[in-house]
Amino acid sequence: MSFEVISVIGLGYIGLPTAAAFAARRKTVVGVDVNRATVDTINSGGVHIVEPDLDMVVRAAVTQGHLRATDKVEPADAFLIAVPTPFSTDHKPDLSYIEAASRAIAPVLKKGDLVVLESTSPVGTTEKIAAWLADMRPDLSFPQQAGEQSDIRVAHCPERVLPGHVIRELVENDRVIGGMTPRCGELARELYQVFVRGECILTDARTAELCKLTENSFRDVNIAFANELSLICDRLDVNVWELIKLANRHPRVNILQPGPGVGGHCIAVDPWFIVDSAPEQAKLIRVARIVNDAKPHWVIERVERAANRFREPLIACLGLAFKANIDDLRESPAVEITSELAERFPGRIVAVEPNISSLPAGLDGRIELCDLRTAMTEADVIVILVDHEQFKRIDPVLFQAKVVIDTRGVLAHR
Ligand code: SAJ
C-alpha cells in the first residue's frame, strides 16, 4: 500500500510539523483546520506557532506545492487526527474535538483508507473513533466488525516530541504504534516510515494509548518528587539544589529539578486521564498532580513573606513561559504566580520575558513587561520563575541587596 495523499486534521503544535514532515518527503499533504486564519497563514507559506525551523520547513512545503491547508476534509489515503484533548474543570477528558474530527472524516472515507489518532488520549479512544466512523458509514466495514478483513484500518500513534525540538525529534524519536488489529499497525508503520528514522514499534491500540500517558505521568511523578524535596529542604534549611546534585552522584539515583510548578499542555494534563480511568488504583499519580499543582501557591506565599519586608516593594518576575527558552505561556506556572501576585499587591509588578513582545490578555494592563536591565536595577524583590539562558548570564553582583526567590536554582547552578 502506498499512501500518496495524506490528510492531517488539526494544524497545531503537532499536526503542522507532522504535515510538513510528510510534505518534505514529497507526499501530497492536505492539512485541515477549523480556524480560517490558521489555514490562510499556512497557505501563504507562514506559520502561526513558534517552533525552531518550523517556518522554514512549512514555507518550503507550501512553495513546492506539497502542502496545502483547508477548512474542509477532503478524500485522502490516510487521515491523521492531531486535535487537542483537554480536560474539563473536574479533570475529565474532553474528547469532543476528536469526535468532531472523526465525524468530519467519515463522509469522505473509502475502502482501503487508514485512520490514525495522534492526539494523546485516554485508553479506549481509538476504539471510540472506530465506533463513531462505523456509526456514520454502515456501507464500510471497520476492524471491530471485520477484524483483519476490514475496509478501513484504524490505529493510534501518539506524538512524543519535545516543544522546542519538534523538527528533530519528529524524525529521530522511536514511535509506538498501536493497531486495532496487527495489520492496522503494520499499515500505520508503513506510513510513519515515510519520514521517521527512529524505530516504529508495534503493539495494540490500548497499550499505545496507555504508553503515552505513562511516559508523561512518569515525568510528572518524578518532578513531584523534586518539588516535594524542595519543600522539605526549605523546612530543614538545606539547599535543595546541592542536595539533588549530591544524591545524583549515586549511580542509580537521577532526581529531576524542582520548579515553580509543572506547566504546558501535556505533563500537567495527561496523568489525569489515567486517574480518570482507574481512580482507585492511580494513587501515586494523583498525589503527584496535587503536589505539582500546589507548588505555585507555595511560591506565592514565599514572595508575599519577602515583599512584606518593604513598604512599597517593586516585584520583578523573571520569566513567564512554561519552561526555559520557549515563548509558550500556555498553562504556565510563571503566569499563574505573576497574575496572583498582581492580584494581591497594590504596588508595581514587572515581568521580564525575552521571548515575547507583548503581554497575554490576562496580564495586560495589570503588570508591566520590562527589560532585564531595568528590572534588575529597580526591583526590590526578584522572583526567578524560568531558567532562560538570558537569566543564567546575569551578573551575580546585580542580585546583591535584593531579596531573591529562585524557584529554578539559576543561582545555585552557576
Ligand atoms: N519541569 C520541572 N522540572 C524538571 C523538568 C520539567 O519543573 O526537571 C517542568 C517544566 O519547567 C515544565 C513542565 O515540567 O513546566 C513540563 O516540561 P517538560 O520539558 O517536562 O515537558 P513538555 O511538556 O515540554 O513535553 C512533554 C515531553 N514528555 C516527556 O518528556 C515524557 C514530550 O516528549 C511529550 O511529547 C510532550 O510532553 C507531549 O506533547 O506530551
Boltz pocket constraint, residues with backbone or C-beta under 6 A from the ligand:
constraints:
  - pocket:
      binder: B
      contacts: [[A, 120], [A, 159], [A, 160], [A, 161], [A, 162], [A, 163], [A, 215], [A, 216], [A, 219], [A, 223], [A, 256], [A, 257], [A, 258], [A, 259], [A, 260], [A, 261], [A, 262], [A, 263], [A, 264], [A, 265], [A, 266], [A, 267], [A, 322], [A, 323], [A, 324]]
      max_distance: 6.0
